[in-house]
Amino acid sequence: MFRSNLVRQAMRAARVQPPRAAPTAIRPAARPAAASIRPFSSAPCRRDDSNRDDVDAATTSGEPGESGDHEGQYARTQDNIRVEYPEEDDLPRSQPVQGRGGVHSKRTLASFSLEDRVAVVTGGARGLGLVMAQALVTSGADVAIVDMNRDEGQRSAQGLIDTFKAENPGSTVPKVTAHFCDVSSPTSVNQSLSEILKEHGKVDHLVTSAGFTENYDAISYPHDRMQKLWGVNVDGTYLYAVAVAKHLMERQAHGSMVMIGSMSGAIVNVPQPQAPYNAAKAAVRHLASSLAVEWAHAGIRVNCISPGYMLTALTKKILEDNPELQKQWTSLIPAGKMGRPEDLMGAVTFLISDASHYVTGADLRVDGAYTCT
Ligand SMILES: NC(=O)c1ccc[n+]([C@@H]2O[C@H](COP(=O)([O-])OP(=O)(O)OC[C@H]3O[C@@H](n4cnc5c(N)ncnc54)[C@H](O)[C@@H]3O)[C@@H](O)[C@H]2O)c1
């Protein structure tokens, strides 16, 4: 049936069409007025100045700047904003969040519990990764922190254990380990995963938070830095996800993953220029959807969280150096505030746990409605 339709269509297309009559040339004497046959795009802009006012000057009928200096002010990138990702020694430390986890007697769904699960968090030594690792520990999981900064990873793992003990006296202490890995290297990814499997015996969940941003205008962006940025944000997310998926498939076990994208994967931030980062985060978001489809048959769910501006120790440092930037950012957030890293704790627990059993391939934006405007 399908084939015969195709054959019919092909025959119809091949049927000889009678030649069309050549258009009659317009003789000069019969031509209408010159203005009416001028192509639309070259028609002169008609201005009826008698009807013009300030609002009209803010439309395409106005000259650039005619309605004021503010034109495009909050909608453009500025080439003079340049922020390099700091060297390892200059990166500020993050602490586990105090007093927000712990035992409580409030009823909640059992499906949110991660007891008996093992989760890997890349980039878990600090910032959003550390807070999300803490959310998973608080929800019952054992956690393996994976980071390029070995010392900071170990300090943070110990910090999570200490915080848990202080908040849950008498409870079984979760296992939290730290592992060196450069997520952009396949060898390093595989080495760290086998180390984790030796210590924890299995992996059920993955959160990919290793990533960074830098600000250069596109023309000046150094190529090696751009490759590094994509290597960590995109390759790193992909490589770790594939390694964990292989392990889950070998075990014939179900599992779930959360990839940390950014609202920058859906919108273009202003005023700081960061085209490669925006493109990388769009890639992360679509990677999550694509792998969700590819691995659905194996019971592996893959979702994305796209945070807006979150006040990590690093963001704080950048804003302390650029106070104007803080005003511009918050002026563009409908909620009027930046998020705290803790605001991701519920989101990541939901997407990793069985509470989101039928949610896969989704992008959860945690951005104070930034991307709704
Ligand atoms: N902070 C924000 O406002 C914000 C907003 C949206 C998205 N994000 C995303 O969230 C993620 C975490 O950001 P953050 O603000 O917590 O950053 P951060 O710099 O505080 O933490 C990132 C961690 O990743 C590690 N890391 C960097 N390169 C690595 C590599 N090659 N291999 C292994 N580990 C590596 C760092 O050592 C660090 O511990 C990133 O993907 C970032 O793009 C952050």
Ligand as a Chemical Component Dictionary entry (heavy atoms), coordinates in Angstrom:
data_LIG
# 
_chem_comp.id                   LIG 
_chem_comp.type                 NON-POLYMER 
_chem_comp.pdbx_formal_charge   0 
_chem_comp.three_letter_code    LIG 
# 
loop_
_chem_comp_atom.comp_id 
_chem_comp_atom.atom_id 
_chem_comp_atom.alt_atom_id 
_chem_comp_atom.type_symbol 
_chem_comp_atom.charge 
_chem_comp_atom.model_Cartn_x 
_chem_comp_atom.model_Cartn_y 
_chem_comp_atom.model_Cartn_z 
_chem_comp_atom.pdbx_ordinal 
LIG N1  N1  N 0  25.907 28.828 40.096 1  
LIG C1  C1  C 0  24.963 29.138 39.241 2  
LIG O1  O1  O 0  24.360 30.206 39.300 3  
LIG C2  C2  C 0  24.588 28.152 38.162 4  
LIG C3  C3  C 0  23.445 28.420 37.402 5  
LIG C4  C4  C 0  23.070 27.529 36.431 6  
LIG C5  C5  C 0  23.804 26.387 36.205 7  
LIG N2  N2  N 1  24.921 26.153 36.935 8  
LIG C6  C6  C 0  25.651 24.921 36.655 9  
LIG O2  O2  O 0  25.717 24.145 37.824 10 
LIG C7  C7  C 0  26.902 23.367 37.838 11 
LIG C8  C8  C 0  27.662 23.611 39.128 12 
LIG O3  O3  O 0  28.030 24.966 39.177 13 
LIG P1  P1  P 0  28.548 25.669 40.515 14 
LIG O4  O4  O 0  28.037 27.030 40.482 15 
LIG O5  O5  O -1 28.266 24.803 41.655 16 
LIG O6  O6  O 0  30.111 25.714 40.180 17 
LIG P2  P2  P 0  31.385 25.537 41.154 18 
LIG O7  O7  O 0  32.539 26.072 40.409 19 
LIG O8  O8  O 0  31.090 26.075 42.505 20 
LIG O9  O9  O 0  31.513 23.947 41.273 21 
LIG C9  C9  C 0  31.840 23.155 40.163 22 
LIG C10 C10 C 0  32.653 21.961 40.619 23 
LIG O10 O10 O 0  33.002 21.214 39.444 24 
LIG C11 C11 C 0  34.365 20.819 39.552 25 
LIG N3  N3  N 0  34.938 20.602 38.222 26 
LIG C12 C12 C 0  35.283 21.540 37.311 27 
LIG N4  N4  N 0  35.836 20.955 36.235 28 
LIG C13 C13 C 0  35.844 19.620 36.469 29 
LIG C14 C14 C 0  36.292 18.492 35.748 30 
LIG N5  N5  N 0  36.868 18.611 34.539 31 
LIG N6  N6  N 0  36.128 17.267 36.293 32 
LIG C15 C15 C 0  35.573 17.114 37.513 33 
LIG N7  N7  N 0  35.150 18.148 38.261 34 
LIG C16 C16 C 0  35.271 19.393 37.741 35 
LIG C17 C17 C 0  35.045 21.954 40.295 36 
LIG O11 O11 O 0  36.264 21.536 40.899 37 
LIG C18 C18 C 0  33.975 22.341 41.306 38 
LIG O12 O12 O 0  34.107 21.624 42.507 39 
LIG C19 C19 C 0  27.673 23.755 36.589 40 
LIG O13 O13 O 0  27.412 22.830 35.565 41 
LIG C20 C20 C 0  27.101 25.108 36.251 42 
LIG O14 O14 O 0  27.225 25.392 34.887 43 
LIG C21 C21 C 0  25.334 27.010 37.910 44 
# 
loop_
_chem_comp_bond.comp_id 
_chem_comp_bond.atom_id_1 
_chem_comp_bond.atom_id_2 
_chem_comp_bond.value_order 
_chem_comp_bond.pdbx_ordinal 
LIG N1  C1  SING 1  
LIG C1  O1  DOUB 2  
LIG C1  C2  SING 3  
LIG C2  C3  SING 4  
LIG C2  C21 DOUB 5  
LIG C3  C4  DOUB 6  
LIG C4  C5  SING 7  
LIG C5  N2  DOUB 8  
LIG N2  C6  SING 9  
LIG N2  C21 SING 10 
LIG C6  O2  SING 11 
LIG C6  C20 SING 12 
LIG O2  C7  SING 13 
LIG C7  C8  SING 14 
LIG C7  C19 SING 15 
LIG C8  O3  SING 16 
LIG O3  P1  SING 17 
LIG P1  O4  DOUB 18 
LIG P1  O5  SING 19 
LIG P1  O6  SING 20 
LIG O6  P2  SING 21 
LIG P2  O7  DOUB 22 
LIG P2  O8  SING 23 
LIG P2  O9  SING 24 
LIG O9  C9  SING 25 
LIG C9  C10 SING 26 
LIG C10 O10 SING 27 
LIG C10 C18 SING 28 
LIG O10 C11 SING 29 
LIG C11 N3  SING 30 
LIG C11 C17 SING 31 
LIG N3  C12 SING 32 
LIG N3  C16 SING 33 
LIG C12 N4  DOUB 34 
LIG N4  C13 SING 35 
LIG C13 C14 SING 36 
LIG C13 C16 DOUB 37 
LIG C14 N5  SING 38 
LIG C14 N6  DOUB 39 
LIG N6  C15 SING 40 
LIG C15 N7  DOUB 41 
LIG N7  C16 SING 42 
LIG C17 O11 SING 43 
LIG C17 C18 SING 44 
LIG C18 O12 SING 45 
LIG C19 O13 SING 46 
LIG C19 C20 SING 47 
LIG C20 O14 SING 48 
# 
